[in-house]
Amino acid sequence: MKKASWPERRRSAAIFAAVLLLDLSMRSLFFNFDGVACAIAVELSDFKHLVHGNHLAYGPLAWAFDALWRLFGYQGRALPALEVLNSALGAAGAAVFASLLRRAGRGERESVLGAAALAVSHAWWFWSLEAQVYMLGALFAVLAAREALSDHPRTGLVGLWHAGAVLGHVGHLMVFPALVYALLGKKNRGELPRYLAALSAAVLSAYVLAGVFAVRPASFSELKLWLLGSAALGVEREFSWHSVAFPAALASWLKMSLRIFAEFVGRQGFFWSAGVVLAVLPVLAAARGAADKSREARFWLLWLAGYALLFISWEPSTIVYRVTDLLALWALATLGLRAMPARWRLGALTAWTAAAFSYNLAFTVRPASDPANNPDLVEAEWTNTSAPPEAWVLANGRGAVYIPYFAGRRPVNLRYYTDEKVLHARLDELAEAGEVVYVSGRTLMEEDLRGKLERYGLKPAASAGDRSMFRVSRP
């Protein structure tokens, strides 16, 4: 694999600019839970929660990016700034991927089209519009892959790029077998310890600094809770592996391997069929590329296998974990297309990119930009107008972060109060402190909640159309 040239740098800059403009042309209002939670921590400069144990680097980077905006006069909320940050990360990842393909021997146009196909694939495009941690790790992962596959890889740099991916999300440890395979096949395989040293030193030093200066755990249990991160999110705050039975997990993983290209789930008739075809075609091309048994193909198969080992057993239906699979699948697909004449493979990539752009724009990106398609956001805005500013508001799911961020009200997170007696005790505690508590009609639709609150005390406070708000208090 060749090193960068000036024309390649200009081409990468042009791809970055084009993809960034595409991403900035449509704002997502999906507002995932983690993104809103990060925006809250950014606005509070709450570094203890910004340095999450599973994705250490994204929170501080988000805080720094938001602070940079404010240096230039920005006075708005943090969430739009974080969405722009993710768009920049996604665009940079696409540009690096084009560079990787070019250095691996793809043609100039083919590498550009490969990056374009990646950029409009469902998972890559959607999560480049959302404030979320995974695009940071994806960028560093593709940087590590490009360096590892080069003719003379700088093993220390591979380690640093891989460390950046791991600090983006610990799941990127799973590319370790692929990177080691690539480095072992080079003449400088004796420098493999340099890769290991750079990776371990960068990751460990980052965690030590975060622990000492931000988290400051007072006990071993607090340290364990921080390091476990998402694996200890339950009410009990104990380790829990988010798995399902293997047959169901494998089925979900395989289905998600198609959905990352085009979201056909929820479509009907022709549009379902079109989405499936769009999803299957690059997978078939990737299978053809894998059949070549080249060294690059084996690298990408190890890449996929490493991630599969983790994500078949951990939340196999979570799409954002599969973003980096797109890098391997598109690299293999462009390998597979080399069996076709140049004109045909360029035409195939162009046609797929145009069709996927239209499909994902129509069924994923544009719907996510409509606030009416986010009922949690609608509820939060209704709460902002119908509940007193000093109120506590019962909430669950995304509402636990939506209520404080979009409505400016203090939430009572119902996930910790499923037992009726415990809920009533918390409501009594707030009442004795002189606090008022409200709940929306939509939240009351949750199973058994209305009955629990009616037995405590519930009376209408406001209504508009199909929306309602209730005061929670004893008679």
C-alpha positions, 0 to 999 in steps of 0.5 A: 500500500502506497503512502500519501501524495499531494493529489491524494491529500487534495482528493481526501480534502474534497471528499471530506468537504463534500460529505460534510456538506451533505451531512450538514444539509439535513439535521437529525432530530432523533436525539438518541439518549447518549447524545442528549446525556452527553450534551447535558454533561458538556453544558455542566462541564461535568467531567466525571460523567464525560469520561465514560468508562466505555468511551473515554475520549468522546465526552472531553472532545465534545466539551472542547468542540463546544468550547471552541464554538463559544470562543467564536461567539456561539451561545446556543445549546451544546447538542447542535454543536455535537451533531456538527462534530459527528458530521465532521468525524463521519466525513473524515472517516469517509475521506480516510477510507477513500485514501485507504482504497486508493493506496490498496490499488483501487482506481482514483474514481473507484476509491472516491465512489467507494467513499461515497457509497460508505457515506450514504450507507444507512448506518454511517450516514444516520450516525454521522448526523447524531451526537453519539460516540461511535463515529470517533472510534470509527475514524481512528479505526480506519486510520489504524487499518490504513496504516497497518495495510501500508507497505511500510507501516509505522507500528507505533502509529498503528498502536496510537491510532488503535488506542484512539479507536479504543478510547472512542469505544472499547469495542474497537479492541476487537480489531486487534487480531486484524491489525496484528495479522497485517503487521506480522506479514510485513518485513518489520514484524519485529517491531510488533512490540512497538505497536503493543506498547503504543496501544497499551501506554496510550489507553492506560495513561488516558484512563489513569488521568481520567480516573485521577482528575475527573472520576476520583473514585472513593472506593473500589466499587466506584472504580469498578462501576466506572470501568464497567460502564454500560455493563452496569447500567441496571438498577442494581448497578451490577455487571450484566451482559446484554445478551440473548439466546444464540440462535436469536442473537445470530439471526439479529446479527445477520439481519443487521448486517443487511440493515446497515446498508439500507433500512428496509425494516418497516417498509412494505411491498416494493420499497421493502424489496428495493431496500433488501436488494440495496442491502444484499448487493454489496454483501454479495460483492463483499463475498466475492471479494473475500473469495479472492483470498488475498492478504487484504481480504483476509485482513478484512475478514478478521476485522469482521470476525473480531467485531462479530465475536463481541456483537453477536453476544452483546446487543446484536440488534443495536445498529450503531455497533455495526458502523465499522463493519461497513468499512470492511464490507465496502473494502471487500465489495470493491475487491469483489467488483474488480472481476468486472471491467472498469466501466462496469464496476464504476457504473455499478458503484455509481448506480448503487450510491445514487439509489441508496442515497435516495432510499436512505434519504427518503426513509431514514434521514428526512423522517429523522429531521421531522420533530413530529416523528420524535414523540419524546421530543413532542412530549418534552416540549409539551411539558415545557409549556404545561408544567410549572418551571419548578416542577418535578416530572415523572419520566422514563426512557429518553424522557429521563434526559429529554425532560431536563434538557428540552423542558428544563424540568427536574425528572423523577426517573421511573426506572428506579421506582417500579415498585409502587411503595417505593414510588409513593415513598419518593413522592411523599418525600418530594411533597414534604419538601414542598415540591410539586410533581407532574406527569404527562398523559403519554407517560401514564400510558406505561404499564401499570403506572396510571393505577399506581398514581391514581391510588396515590392521587392524580388530577388533571392540570392541562390539556390540548388536543390529545395531549394532557398533563396531570398533577401528582399529589395526595388528596 
